[in-house]
C-alpha cells in the first residue's frame, strides 16, 4: 500500500461520485494562489461532511478552522433555507480568501466568518446565545483540541454531532510517549471523550490523497 495508490483510489471515487464543481474548484485555486497550505479536506471527505450534515437535518453549524472555506462550502450547502453557519479562523488573510470563496459560491449571506483565536471567539458565541449548534466540525490547531471539545459541548445539545478531523496523525496517536504537541493534543482529546458521559463516540482511520489520518465522531446524548 502506498500514497500513490491511496491518491489514485481517492481520485477514482471523486471522479465517479463527487463531480467537479466550479465554486469548489475555484476555492482550491484561490487557496493555492494565496499560498495557503494544502491541509483542507479532500473532495470525498467534504462530501462526507455534507452527507452527515444532511442526515443530521442541520439548521445551525459551527466550524472551528476555516482556512480557505473549502469544507465550509461543503457544509453550508447542507443547510436549508434560513440555516446558518459560523466559522472561526485565526488568520485574517485566510479569512479574506475564505470570504471571497464563499461569496463566489453564493454563500456570503449564509456563512459568518469570525476572525481571531477560536478560544477567544467561542466564549463570545456562547454569550451571544448563538448555540446550540446541530453540528460542530473541529479542524484547527491540534494542541487546542481538548479546549475546542469542551466548548463544543457547551455549544451543543442532546442530538448534536461533533466531528474532529486529523486524529490519527499518521499513526502517531498510538505513541503514548510522543512529545509532539499535536499528538498530545489529540490523545488528551480522546481521554476527555472517553471520560465524558454526555457523548457516544468512535474514531476511524482513513487513507487517501491527504495521507494516513482519521476523524472522531461524537453524538451528544445528554445535556449538562
N, C-alpha and C positions, 0 to 999 in steps of 0.2 A: 504494500500500500504506500502511496506517495502523494505529495502535494499536487503533482501533475494530474494524477488520476482523480483526486478529490475535486480539483477545479473542473476537470472535464465532465464529471458527473453533475456538478452544480450547473455548469453551462447547459448541459442537456436538459435538466429539469427546468431551468429558467426559460430556455427556448421553447420547450414543449408546453409548460404550464403557466409561465409568467411572461406574457408577451411584452415586447418593448413598448415603453410608454414615454411620450415626448417630454412631459414635465419631470418625470423621474430621471430620464436620461440627461436632461438639461441640468438637473440638480447635481448629478455626478460630475458633469463637465464644469459647472461653475465652481464646485469644490476643488477640483483639480487645478483649475485656472487660478484660484486664490491661494493655492499651496497648502490646503488643509490636509491633514493626514488621512490616509485611506483606511480608516478604522470603523466606518459605519457598517451597518448590517448589509448582507448580500441580498439580491433581489428575492430569492426564495424565502429568506428569513423575514424580509419585510412583508411578504405576502402572508407568512405565518402569523406575524403580529396582527395584521389586518383581519385575518380569519378569526383569531382568538377574540379580537375586539368585537367583531360582528356576532360571534357566538354568545359573547357576554351581553350583547344588547346595550352597549355603552352609550351614554349621553355626555359623559364628563371624563376626560382623560388627563392625566398628569404624566409628563415625560421629564426625567432628570438626565440632562445631557442632550443638547440639540445638534451640535456640530453644524452640518450644512442643511439640516432639515429633511434629510432623505427618509429616515424612519418616521419622522413627524408627518410627512405627506402620506405614507402608507397608513398610519394610524388615523389621521384626520379624515381620510376618505371612508373610514368605517362609521363615522358619526352620522346620525340622522339630521334632518333639518332642525336647527336650533341647538345642536350639540356644540360642545366647546372643548378645546384642548389647550392646556397651559404647558409650555415647555421652558426649561431652565437652562441657560447657557452662561458659563463664566466668562467667556472671551467675547468682547464687543465686536471684533472683526468677524468672528464666526457667526455671531448673531445677525450681523448685517447680510452676510451671504445667505443665511437661512431665511431671513425675511424676504429677500429677493426671490429665492426659490419657491417659497410659499405663495407669494403674490403671483408668480408665473403659473403656479398650479391652481390658481383661483381660490386659495385658502387663506388669503390675508385677513379676512374678516372672521375666520373661524378659529385661528390659532393666535394665542397671546404669548409672544416671546419675551421672557423676563431675563434681564441681564444682571449678572453678579454671582458671587459664590452661592451655590444652592443652599448651603446650611444657613445663609443669611436670609434667603428668599423664602424657604419653606415655612419658617415661623410667621412670615408676613401673609402667606396664603391662608394659614390657619386663622390668623387674626382677621382677615378679610372675609372669612366664612365661605371660602371657595370650595371646600370639600363638603361631603365626602366624594372621592373620585371612584368611578366604576372600574377603572383600570389604571395602574401605575407602572410605567416602564422605566427602569433604572439602568442607565448605560453611561456612567460618568466615571470620575476618578475612583479607582477600586479601593484605596485605603479608607475612603469615607463611606463605603457600602454599609457598615453597621449603623452609622448615623442616618443614612438615607432610608434604611429599612425601618428604623424607629419612627421616622417622620411619616413614612408610607403608612404605617399602622395608624398613626394619629390622624391621617387624612383619608382613611378608608372607612368602610362599613362592612358588616357581615354580607358576604357575597362579592366583595371586591376582589379583583385579580391583581396580584403583584408579580411582575416579571423582572428578573435581574439577569443581565447579559454578562458574558465573559467570566463565568465562574469556574472554568476548568484550567485556564492558564497553561495550555499545552501539557496538562497532566501534573503541573507543579502543585496544584491544590492538594494532592495526596502527600506532599512532603511536609511532615509535621515540624521539621526543624528549619524550614525555609526562612531566610531573612529578608526576602523580597516583600516590601510593604504592600504591594498589590495582592500577593498571595496571602499574606497575613490578614489583609482586609477581607478577602473572600472567606478564609477559614473562620474568622471571627463572625462574619455574617452567618455562616452555616451553624455555628454554635448558638447564636441568638435565635435562629429559626427553629432549631431542634428543641430549644427550651421554651418556645413561645406556644402556649396552649390555644391561642386565638387563630392559628393558621394551620392548614394542612398543606404540606409541601412535598415537592420532589425536585430532582435535578437531572438533566440529560446531557450526555456528551454529544458533541456534533463534530463532523469534519466537513470541509468544503473549501471554497476559494478563500475563505478567511482563516484557513488552517484548522488546528485542533483546539476546540474550545467547548462551550456549552452554556446552558442557561438554567436558572432556577425558576420554578413556577409555584406560586403560593395562592391558595384560596383563603380569604379571610372568613373564618367560620363563626366568630363570636365578636361582640363588641367589648368595650372596656368594662 
